[in-house]
């Protein structure tokens, strides 16, 4: 298991570069207990994916999760008032969908980071599921596209080329770069490495939202 699998160190305590400001969508501060819950959820996802548990444990898990889901539903709020995914200052942004990305260096035009795919993202034969890799690129490059005081943009396209197997359970290196900007269009590229081996690369276009666009 890696640190990303267990949610430590500092999944909810170590800032990783300047927070990205999203116009009109300032993040609502999430309580520490919420971030701890996200870490526990990631551990559960990885633990269940890697296990072949007995039926009694599975029934207990289903019952417990169902009860918790009902209790959380009672506190449902609109998108702008939610905690999940709105903390740009912590790895993973306070959500459990995307593998934890830890940013080591970031400026308005480039970024370097680390990521590890846990058992939850296994596609087969020790390789990360091919659909999980675009998730990582979209998150990293989207953050970069909106950095440096630029107005909020959305993904127009994201093309990923798979160059070699992307392993789970190992820390991998990510790179992102803004190649050019043409009006509202921002063209970016990204690369994912296992050591010196290129696992995948990406080309993306993000388009700046017009004033008033959600």
Order of alpha helices (4+ residues) and beta strands (2+ residues): alpha-alpha-alpha-beta-beta-beta-beta-alpha-beta-beta-beta-beta
